Amino acid sequence: MSALNEKKKTDPEALSTMPSQGIHDSNEIAHDPVFGEISEDGPDCRNVGWIGSAVLMMKIQIGLGVLALPAAFNDVGLIPGVILLSVVIGIVTWTAWVVGVFKLRHREVYGIDDAVQLLFGRVARDAFGFIFCLIRN
C-alpha cells in the first residue's frame, strides 16, 4: 500500500481534502465536508442538512451556465450580460425556494412522478411515466 493510502486512512484532515474520484479500497470510507462519509455506494444525499443543501443549490446555479457565460457575454455585451445573469440567478433562486417549500410540505415526494401523482392522481402518474419514456427514447 502506498504512503498516500496510509496517510489517507490515518489523518482525518487528509480524508476531507482527498478528491472523491478514483479507486477506493472496499473497506475504506472517505469523508467529504458536505456529504460526510462516502461509501462504495456513493454519498448519502438525504442527510446533508440545510448547509449542505445550500451548497448543492449554489453549485447547481453556478454549474448551469458557467460554460455558456463567455459566449453569452460576447453576444449581448457586458452590461446586458450582467443584467441577464442577475435575472437568471433570481429565477433559479426563486425556483429552488419554491421546490424547498414544496418538499417541506410533502416529504413523501421524491421525484416529478410523485408530484404528478399528488396533483392529478395515479392514472396521471402512469400516463406521465409512459410519455416520459417515449420522450427519452
DRENZA-53217 format. One line per 2 residues: number of its first residue (from 0); their letters; for each residue x, y, z of N, C-alpha, C. Coordinates in steps of 0.2 Angstrom, whole numbers, plus 5000, padded with zeros to 4 digits. Example, Ala and Ser with C-alpha at 12.3 -4.5 7.8 and 13.67 -1.06 7.14 Angstrom:
REM DRENZA-53217
0> AS> 5066 4972 5039 5062 4978 5039 5066 4984 5039  5064 4989 5035 5068 4995 5036 5064 5000 5039
REM end
This chain:
REM DRENZA-53217
0> MS> 5004 4994 5000 5000 5000 5000 5004 5006 5000  5003 5011 4996 5007 5017 4996 5006 5022 5002
2> AL> 5011 5026 5002 5011 5031 5008 5005 5035 5008  5003 5037 5002 4997 5041 5002 4991 5038 5005
4> NE> 4990 5031 5003 4984 5027 5006 4985 5027 5014  4991 5026 5016 4992 5026 5023 4990 5032 5027
6> KK> 4992 5038 5024 4991 5044 5027 4983 5045 5026  4980 5043 5021 4973 5044 5020 4969 5041 5025
8> KT> 4971 5035 5027 4967 5031 5032 4968 5033 5039  4974 5037 5041 4975 5039 5047 4974 5046 5049
10> DP> 4974 5050 5044 4974 5058 5045 4967 5060 5043  4963 5062 5048 4956 5065 5046 4956 5071 5042
12> EA> 4961 5075 5042 4962 5081 5038 4963 5079 5031  4967 5074 5030 4969 5071 5023 4962 5068 5020
14> LS> 4958 5065 5024 4952 5062 5022 4947 5067 5019  4947 5073 5022 4942 5078 5020 4945 5082 5014
16> TM> 4951 5082 5012 4954 5085 5007 4955 5081 5001  4954 5074 5002 4955 5070 4996 4950 5070 4991
18> PS> 4951 5070 4984 4946 5070 4979 4941 5064 4980  4935 5065 4978 4930 5059 4979 4931 5055 4973
20> QG> 4935 5056 4968 4936 5052 4962 4941 5047 4963  4942 5042 4959 4947 5037 4960 4945 5030 4962
22> IH> 4950 5026 4963 4949 5019 4965 4949 5019 4973  4944 5016 4976 4944 5016 4983 4944 5008 4985
24> DS> 4948 5007 4991 4948 5000 4994 4941 4999 4996  4939 4992 4996 4932 4991 4998 4931 4992 5005
26> NE> 4936 4992 5009 4935 4993 5016 4936 5000 5019  4937 5004 5014 4939 5011 5015 4933 5016 5015
28> IA> 4933 5020 5020 4927 5025 5020 4930 5032 5019  4929 5036 5014 4931 5043 5013 4926 5047 5017
30> HD> 4929 5053 5018 4925 5058 5021 4925 5065 5017  4919 5067 5016 4918 5074 5012 4915 5079 5017
32> PV> 4917 5085 5016 4914 5090 5021 4907 5091 5020  4904 5090 5014 4897 5091 5013 4893 5085 5015
34> FG> 4895 5079 5011 4891 5073 5012 4893 5069 5018  4898 5070 5021 4900 5066 5027 4904 5060 5024
36> EI> 4902 5054 5027 4905 5048 5025 4903 5046 5018  4907 5044 5013 4906 5042 5007 4908 5034 5006
38> SE> 4903 5030 5005 4904 5023 5005 4905 5021 4998  4906 5014 4997 4906 5012 4990 4900 5013 4986
40> DG> 4894 5014 4989 4888 5016 4985 4888 5023 4983  4892 5027 4986 4892 5035 4984 4890 5038 4991
42> PD> 4889 5045 4990 4887 5049 4996 4880 5048 4998  4879 5050 5004 4872 5049 5007 4869 5056 5006
44> CR> 4865 5058 5001 4862 5064 4999 4856 5066 5003  4853 5061 5007 4847 5063 5011 4849 5066 5017
46> NV> 4855 5066 5020 4857 5068 5026 4862 5074 5026  4861 5078 5021 4866 5083 5020 4865 5089 5025
48> GW> 4859 5090 5027 4857 5096 5031 4856 5102 5027  4854 5108 5031 4852 5114 5027 4858 5117 5024
50> IG> 4864 5117 5027 4870 5120 5025 4872 5116 5018  4872 5109 5019 4874 5105 5013 4869 5106 5007
52> SA> 4863 5107 5009 4858 5108 5003 4859 5115 5000  4861 5120 5004 4863 5127 5001 4869 5126 4997
54> VL> 4874 5123 4999 4880 5122 4995 4878 5119 4988  4874 5113 4989 4872 5110 4982 4868 5114 4978
56> MM> 4864 5118 4980 4860 5123 4976 4864 5128 4973  4869 5131 4977 4873 5136 4974 4878 5132 4968
58> KI> 4880 5126 4970 4884 5123 4965 4880 5122 4958  4874 5120 4959 4869 5119 4953 4869 5126 4949
60> QI> 4868 5131 4953 4867 5138 4950 4873 5140 4946  4879 5139 4949 4885 5140 4945 4886 5136 4939
62> GL> 4885 5129 4940 4886 5124 4935 4881 5125 4929  4876 5128 4930 4871 5128 4925 4873 5132 4919
64> GV> 4877 5138 4920 4879 5142 4915 4886 5144 4914  4890 5142 4918 4897 5144 4918 4900 5143 4912
66> LA> 4899 5138 4908 4902 5137 4902 4899 5141 4896  4893 5143 4897 4890 5147 4892 4891 5155 4893
68> LP> 4894 5157 4899 4894 5164 4900 4899 5168 4895  4904 5165 4893 4909 5169 4889 4905 5170 4882
70> AA> 4902 5165 4879 4898 5166 4873 4892 5171 4874  4889 5170 4879 4883 5175 4880 4885 5182 4881
72> FN> 4890 5183 4885 4893 5190 4886 4896 5193 4879  4899 5189 4875 4901 5191 4869 4895 5193 4864
74> DV> 4890 5189 4865 4884 5191 4860 4880 5197 4862  4879 5198 4869 4875 5204 4871 4879 5209 4874
76> GL> 4885 5208 4876 4889 5214 4879 4889 5213 4887  4893 5217 4890 4895 5216 4897 4889 5218 4901
78> IP> 4886 5224 4900 4881 5227 4905 4874 5223 4904  4872 5222 4898 4866 5217 4897 4867 5210 4899
80> GV> 4873 5208 4899 4875 5201 4901 4875 5201 4908  4877 5206 4912 4876 5206 4919 4869 5206 4921
82> IL> 4865 5210 4918 4858 5211 4920 4854 5204 4918  4856 5201 4913 4853 5194 4911 4855 5189 4916
84> LS> 4861 5189 4918 4864 5184 4923 4860 5185 4929  4859 5191 4932 4856 5193 4938 4849 5190 4938
86> VV> 4845 5191 4932 4838 5189 4931 4838 5181 4932  4843 5178 4928 4843 5170 4928 4845 5168 4936
88> IG> 4849 5171 4939 4851 5169 4946 4844 5170 4950  4841 5175 4949 4835 5177 4953 4829 5171 4952
90> IV> 4829 5169 4945 4824 5164 4944 4826 5157 4947  4832 5156 4946 4834 5149 4949 4834 5149 4957
92> TW> 4835 5155 4960 4835 5155 4967 4827 5155 4969  4823 5158 4966 4816 5158 4967 4813 5151 4966
94> TA> 4815 5148 4961 4813 5141 4959 4815 5136 4965  4822 5137 4967 4824 5132 4972 4820 5134 4979
96> WV> 4818 5140 4980 4814 5141 4986 4808 5138 4986  4804 5138 4980 4798 5135 4979 4798 5128 4980
98> VG> 4803 5125 4977 4804 5117 4977 4806 5115 4985  4810 5119 4988 4811 5118 4995 4805 5118 5000
100> VF> 4801 5123 4999 4795 5124 5002 4790 5118 5001  4789 5116 4994 4785 5111 4992 4788 5104 4996
102> KL> 4794 5103 4996 4797 5097 4999 4796 5097 5006  4796 5103 5009 4795 5103 5017 4788 5101 5018
104> RH> 4783 5103 5014 4776 5101 5015 4774 5094 5013  4778 5092 5008 4776 5085 5005 4783 5081 5005
106> RE> 4784 5078 5011 4791 5074 5012 4790 5068 5008  4785 5065 5006 4784 5059 5003 4786 5059 4995
108> VY> 4786 5065 4993 4788 5067 4986 4795 5066 4984  4798 5062 4980 4805 5061 4979 4807 5063 4971
110> GI> 4802 5063 4967 4803 5065 4960 4797 5068 4957  4798 5070 4951 4792 5073 4947 4786 5068 4946
112> DD> 4787 5062 4946 4782 5057 4945 4777 5057 4952  4781 5058 4957 4777 5058 4964 4773 5065 4964
114> AV> 4776 5070 4962 4772 5076 4962 4766 5076 4957  4767 5073 4951 4761 5072 4947 4756 5068 4950
116> QL> 4758 5063 4953 4753 5059 4957 4749 5063 4962  4753 5067 4966 4750 5071 4971 4745 5076 4968
118> LF> 4747 5079 4963 4742 5084 4960 4736 5081 4956  4738 5076 4952 4732 5073 4947 4730 5066 4948
120> GR> 4733 5062 4953 4731 5055 4954 4736 5050 4951  4734 5044 4952 4738 5038 4950 4738 5037 4942
122> VA> 4732 5038 4939 4732 5037 4932 4736 5043 4928  4736 5049 4931 4741 5054 4928 4748 5052 4929
124> RD> 4750 5049 4934 4757 5047 4936 4759 5042 4931  4754 5037 4929 4756 5032 4925 4756 5035 4917
126> AF> 4752 5039 4916 4752 5042 4909 4758 5046 4908  4760 5050 4914 4766 5054 4913 4772 5050 4913
128> GF> 4773 5044 4916 4778 5040 4916 4779 5037 4909  4773 5035 4906 4773 5032 4899 4776 5038 4894
130> IF> 4773 5044 4894 4775 5049 4890 4782 5051 4891  4785 5051 4897 4792 5052 4899 4796 5047 4895
132> CL> 4794 5041 4895 4798 5035 4892 4798 5036 4885  4793 5038 4882 4793 5040 4874 4797 5045 4873
134> IR> 4797 5050 4877 4802 5056 4875 4809 5055 4876  4811 5051 4881 4818 5049 4882 4821 5044 4877
136> N> 4816 5041 4874 4819 5036 4869 4818 5038 4862
REM end
